[in-house]
């Protein structure tokens, strides 16, 4: 039962991007809808989750939420630019590389030789995976793909900054949830207020993927205590498999047979990197 519970976040996070694309809307509606969904869920679960607020952890969590909303907006732009099946493996790889490197620099992670060796292998696997995933057979699309990768990079940097802010100030994930969700909505409003039809039925519909994302996050927080990082971390990242394959076969994203093979090969490398990151955290 615990193993099944640990798989739920991956299923929810893997479905998250697919639901967003199925519901449609512009990037402003998607960003605001997702952040509102996360806030609604945080408010509903607030009485049932542990929290111990201080001025510092509230302010830092709020700021991290504002930063996350920027990452969310650019992720929505990337979905439209290059599709879910390319965006998810690339952004997952970039985020893991960024958080791992910063973890080594600022938090002295991978302190042992074996952890450093496995961690370095993980980074190599992730880089190879990103390279395969971003392959395009059509030369005329290379410019479009390059701009898409830049958009994904901006999104990844913002999401990495969000994670590192919480880690740098040693804030409990439960303490961060509500003020971070408020920051997400405030940030989303600040960067999308000029977009058309922002307050609409479509935005309300798009709260659903935000709730899915937040529910997955909460379940992960509770299930983390039941598994070591070697098992728990890869399980939490299985959603990238669902998103990538779903983008190709459910959303019917346009790809040549060779591009499909490249994306799936890249996905295997990225997930192998995920497993190595999980192992390195335990060494």
N, C-alpha and C positions, 0 to 999 in steps of 0.2 A: 504493500500500500504506500509506504514512504517513497519507494522508487517511482511509482505512478505519479505521486504528488510532485516529485522533483521534475518530472517531465512536463507538467502542466504549463509552467512559464514559457518553455520553448514552443509549445503548441500555440499559446496565446500570442507570443511575440512574433512567431512565424506567420500567424494569420493577420496580424496587425497591418502590415503593409499591403497585403492582398485586399483586405477590407477597405482600406483607404482608396485604393485604385478602383475598386468596384463601385464605391459610393460616388467617386468623382469629385467635382468642385474645383475651385481654383486654389492656388497654394496658400492664400490667406485664409480661406475658409477651412482648409485642411489643418493648418497650423493652429488656428484659434480653436477649432473643434476638438482636436486632440488634447490641447492643454486644458480646455474646459472639462473634458471628460476625466482627465487626471485629477483635477481639483474637486469635481463632484465626488469621485471615489474616495479621495483623501478625507473629505468632510464626513462622508457616510461612515468610514471606518475609524475616524478619529477617537471615538469613545472606547473602542475595543483594542487599541494598540498602545504599547508603552511609549512614553515620551517624557523628556526632562529638559525643558527649554531654558536657555540662557540667551542674553542679548546677542552674544557672538554667534551662537549656532543658528539663531533665527535669521540674523542679517546675512550671514554667509550662505545659508541655505536658500534664502530669497534671491541673492545675487546669482547663485549657481543655477537657479531655475530660469532666471532671465537669460543667462548664457545658453542654457539648454534649448530655449525657444528659438534662438538663432540657428542652432544646429538642426532643429526640427524643420524650420522653414527651408533651409538649404537642402535637407534630405528630400523634402517634397518636390523641390525644384529638380533634384537629381532623378527622382522617380519618373518625372515627365520627360526629362532630357535623354536618359539612357536606359530607363526601365529598372524594375525591381531586381531582375535576375543579375544585372551587372552591379547595381548600387549596393545591395546588401553584402555580398562577399567583399567588395572593395572597401566599404566603410567599416565592416567588421575587422578586416585585416589592418586597416589604418589605425583604428582605435586601439587594437591590441598592441600594435607596434608602439604607438605613442604612449600608452599607459605603462607598458613594460619598460621602455627606455627611461621615462621619467621616474618610474618606481626605482630603477637601479640608481639613478643620479641622486634623487632626493631622499629615498627611504631605504637605501642600501639593500634592496632586494637582490636575489641571486647571489647571496654572499658566499656560498660554497662553490668550489670548482665544478662540481657536478651540476648544480643549478645553473651556473653560467653557461656550461656546455649545452645543456638541454634548452635553456632560454635562447641562446644564439641560434641553435638549430630551428627553434620555433620561429624566430624572426626571418630566417632564410626561407622556410616553408611558406610563411605568410607573403613574403615578397614575390616568390614564384607564383603563388596562388593569385595574387592581385594582377600579375603580368598576364597570366592565362585568361583571367576573367575579363580583362579589359581589351582582349583581342578583337579586332574587327577585320573582316575579310575585304570589305569594301573600302578602297582607298579614299573615296570621296567623303566617307563618313568619319575619317580620322580627326578632322577639325572639330566636328560635333562631339566626338568621344573625348578629345582633349579638354574641351570646355566643360564637359560633363564630369570628368575626373577632378578638375579644379573646383567645381561646385561641391563634389563629394569631399574633397580635402577641407574646404571651409567648414562644412557640416561636421566632419570628424574632429577638427581642431576645437570647435565649440563644445562638442560632447566630451572630449578629453578634458578640456578645461573645467567643465562641470564636475566630472569625476574627481579630478585632482584637487579642486577647491575643498570638497567634502573630506577627502583623505588628508589633506594638509592640515586641516583644523581638527582632525580626529572626531568628526561628528558622527554620532550613531545614525544609521540609515533610518530608523524609526523617527528620530528627532527631526530629520531632514524632510520627511515626506510632505507634511502640510505646508510649511513656509516655502518649500521648493515649488510646490504646485501653484501657490499664489504667485511666486515669481515667474513661473512659466506663463501664466495667463497675462500678467502685466507686461512681460516681455513680448508676448505674441501680439497684444494690442498695440504696443509701441511700434512694432516693425511691420504691421499689416493694416493699420487703420486706413490707409489710402486705397486699399484694394476694393474692388466693386463687390456689392452684395455681401459684405462681411457678416452683418447680422441678418441671418436668413434661416429657412428651414434646413437648407443643406448643411450649414454650420452645426445646427442642432443634431442632425443625423451623424455628423462626423465626431460627435462626442463618444460614439460607440467604440471606435478603435482606441481612443484615449482611455476609456474604462478597461478595455482588454489589456492594454499595456500596463496600466496601474495595478490591475488584479494580478498579472504575472509577476510584477515587481514585488508585491506584498507576499505572494506565495513563496517566491524565491527567498525572501528574508526569513520566513518561518522554517523553510525546509533546509536552509544552509547548515543548520546545526546537526542535521541527521547524516550528513555525508562529508567526507573529507574533500579537499579541493581537487584531488586527482579525479574523482568521479563527479563531484558536484559542478565544477566549472564547465567541463565539456557538455554535461547535460543541459546547463543553462544556455548554451550556445547552439543547441540543435535547431533552434528556430531559423537560423540562416539557411539550413537545408530546405526547410518548408518554404521559405520565402523565395529562394532561388528557383527551385523546381516549379513552384506555383506560378512564378512569373513567366516561365517558359511555356508550361502546359495549360495552366488555367487562364492566365491573362493573355495568352497567345502573343507574347512579345515577338516581334519580327526578328528572326535570326536565320542565317544559313545553317545547314547541317554541320559545317566545320566550326562555326561560332558556338553552336549548342555544345559540341564536344569540348571546345576550349573552356566554356563557362563551367561545365560539369567537372572537367579536370582541375580547373582552378579552385572549384569548391572543395574538392578532395584535399588539395594542398592546404587550403585555408583551414579546413577542419582538422587536418593533421597538426597544423600549427597550434590550433586551439588546444588539442590534447597535450601537446608538449608544454604549452603555457601552464596548463593545469598541473602537470607533473613538476614543473620548475617551482611552482608555488609551494609544493610540499617538501622540496629538498632543502 
